[in-house]
Amino acid sequence: MKRLRPYVKGYLKETILGPLFKLLEALFELLVPLLIANLIDVQIGQRNSQGILGVVLTLFALAVVGLAFSMTAQYYSSKAAVGFTKQMTDDLFETIMG
C-alpha cells in the first residue's frame, strides 16, 4: 500500500468521495425494507389510502436520490481509477524506457 500512495495523492478527493457516496446510496437502500414493512403492517392494515400514497411517494423519492448517489459514486470512482492507472502507467513507461 505504501508504494501505491503517491498515485492516490493527486486523486485524494475522488478516492474519498466515491466510497462516501456509495455508503450514502447503501443507507438509502436500507430504508426501503423499513418503509415496505410500514406499508404492509400499518398503512394497508388500517386501509389508509393517504398513508399508502405517502409511503409510495417516499419510496419513489428514495429511489431517485439513491440513483443520484450511485451515479455520483461511479463518477468519482471512475475518475480516481483512471487517474491512478494513468499515473502508474506513465511511471511504468518511464521505468522501462529509461
Sine and cosine of phi, psi and omega as CSV:
sin_phi,cos_phi,sin_psi,cos_psi,sin_omega,cos_omega
0.00,0.00,-0.58,0.82,-0.02,-1.00
-0.89,0.45,-0.54,0.84,-0.02,-1.00
-0.96,0.29,-0.38,0.93,-0.02,-1.00
-1.00,-0.02,-0.26,0.97,-0.06,-1.00
-0.82,0.57,-0.66,0.75,0.00,-1.00
-0.88,0.47,-0.47,0.88,-0.02,-1.00
-0.97,0.25,-0.46,0.89,-0.01,-1.00
-0.99,0.17,-0.44,0.90,-0.09,-1.00
-0.77,0.63,-0.72,0.69,-0.03,-1.00
-0.95,0.33,-0.24,0.97,-0.06,-1.00
-0.80,-0.61,0.60,0.80,-0.05,-1.00
-0.91,0.42,-0.67,0.74,0.00,-1.00
-0.86,0.51,-0.74,0.67,-0.02,-1.00
-0.92,0.39,-0.58,0.82,0.00,-1.00
-0.92,0.40,-0.50,0.87,0.03,-1.00
-1.00,0.06,-0.69,0.73,-0.08,-1.00
-0.93,0.36,-0.57,0.82,0.01,-1.00
-0.84,0.54,-0.85,0.53,0.03,-1.00
-0.91,0.42,-0.51,0.86,0.01,-1.00
-0.90,0.44,-0.72,0.70,0.03,-1.00
-0.93,0.38,-0.54,0.84,0.06,-1.00
-0.91,0.41,-0.62,0.79,0.07,-1.00
-0.89,0.45,-0.69,0.72,0.03,-1.00
-0.89,0.46,-0.64,0.77,0.05,-1.00
-0.88,0.48,-0.70,0.72,0.00,-1.00
-0.89,0.45,-0.63,0.78,0.03,-1.00
-0.90,0.44,-0.65,0.76,0.04,-1.00
-0.91,0.41,-0.60,0.80,0.04,-1.00
-0.92,0.40,-0.52,0.86,0.01,-1.00
-0.96,0.29,-0.31,0.95,0.04,-1.00
-0.97,0.23,-0.39,0.92,-0.07,-1.00
-0.86,0.51,-0.76,0.65,0.01,-1.00
-0.88,0.48,-0.54,0.84,0.04,-1.00
-0.91,0.41,-0.66,0.75,0.04,-1.00
-0.93,0.36,-0.62,0.79,0.04,-1.00
-0.90,0.44,-0.66,0.75,0.04,-1.00
-0.88,0.47,-0.68,0.74,0.05,-1.00
-0.90,0.44,-0.65,0.76,0.01,-1.00
-0.87,0.49,-0.73,0.68,-0.05,-1.00
-0.96,0.29,-0.76,0.65,-0.12,-0.99
-0.96,0.28,-0.66,0.75,-0.13,-0.99
-0.98,-0.22,-0.86,0.51,-0.17,-0.99
-0.92,0.38,-0.75,0.66,0.01,-1.00
-0.95,0.32,-0.61,0.79,0.02,-1.00
-0.87,0.49,-0.59,0.81,0.01,-1.00
-1.00,-0.05,0.02,1.00,-0.04,-1.00
0.80,0.59,0.71,0.70,-0.04,-1.00
-1.00,-0.09,0.99,-0.13,-0.07,-1.00
-0.93,0.37,-0.57,0.82,0.05,-1.00
-0.90,0.43,-0.66,0.75,0.02,-1.00
-0.91,0.41,-0.64,0.77,0.03,-1.00
-0.88,0.47,-0.72,0.70,0.02,-1.00
-0.88,0.47,-0.66,0.75,0.02,-1.00
-0.89,0.47,-0.68,0.73,0.00,-1.00
-0.92,0.38,-0.65,0.76,0.01,-1.00
-0.90,0.44,-0.68,0.74,0.04,-1.00
-0.91,0.41,-0.60,0.80,0.06,-1.00
-0.90,0.43,-0.66,0.75,0.05,-1.00
-0.88,0.47,-0.67,0.74,0.03,-1.00
-0.89,0.45,-0.69,0.72,0.02,-1.00
-0.89,0.46,-0.65,0.76,0.04,-1.00
-0.88,0.47,-0.63,0.78,0.01,-1.00
-0.90,0.43,-0.68,0.73,-0.01,-1.00
-0.92,0.40,-0.71,0.70,0.00,-1.00
-0.92,0.40,-0.65,0.76,0.05,-1.00
-0.88,0.48,-0.64,0.77,0.05,-1.00
-0.90,0.44,-0.67,0.74,0.02,-1.00
-0.89,0.45,-0.68,0.73,0.04,-1.00
-0.90,0.44,-0.64,0.77,0.00,-1.00
-0.90,0.44,-0.71,0.70,0.00,-1.00
-0.91,0.41,-0.62,0.79,0.03,-1.00
-0.91,0.41,-0.66,0.75,0.04,-1.00
-0.88,0.47,-0.69,0.73,0.02,-1.00
-0.90,0.44,-0.63,0.78,0.01,-1.00
-0.87,0.48,-0.80,0.61,-0.04,-1.00
-0.92,0.38,-0.62,0.78,0.00,-1.00
-0.91,0.42,-0.68,0.73,0.00,-1.00
-0.94,0.35,-0.58,0.81,0.05,-1.00
-0.89,0.45,-0.68,0.73,0.03,-1.00
-0.91,0.41,-0.67,0.74,-0.04,-1.00
-0.91,0.42,-0.68,0.73,-0.01,-1.00
-0.91,0.40,-0.69,0.72,0.01,-1.00
-0.90,0.43,-0.68,0.73,0.03,-1.00
-0.86,0.51,-0.74,0.67,-0.02,-1.00
-0.91,0.41,-0.64,0.77,0.01,-1.00
-0.89,0.45,-0.71,0.70,0.01,-1.00
-0.90,0.44,-0.65,0.76,0.00,-1.00
-0.92,0.39,-0.66,0.75,0.02,-1.00
-0.91,0.42,-0.66,0.75,0.04,-1.00
-0.88,0.48,-0.68,0.73,0.03,-1.00
-0.91,0.41,-0.64,0.77,0.03,-1.00
-0.90,0.44,-0.70,0.71,0.03,-1.00
-0.87,0.50,-0.69,0.72,0.01,-1.00
-0.89,0.46,-0.63,0.78,0.01,-1.00
-0.93,0.38,-0.68,0.73,-0.04,-1.00
-0.94,0.34,-0.68,0.73,-0.07,-1.00
-0.98,0.18,-0.24,0.97,0.11,-0.99
1.00,0.05,0.00,0.00,0.00,0.00
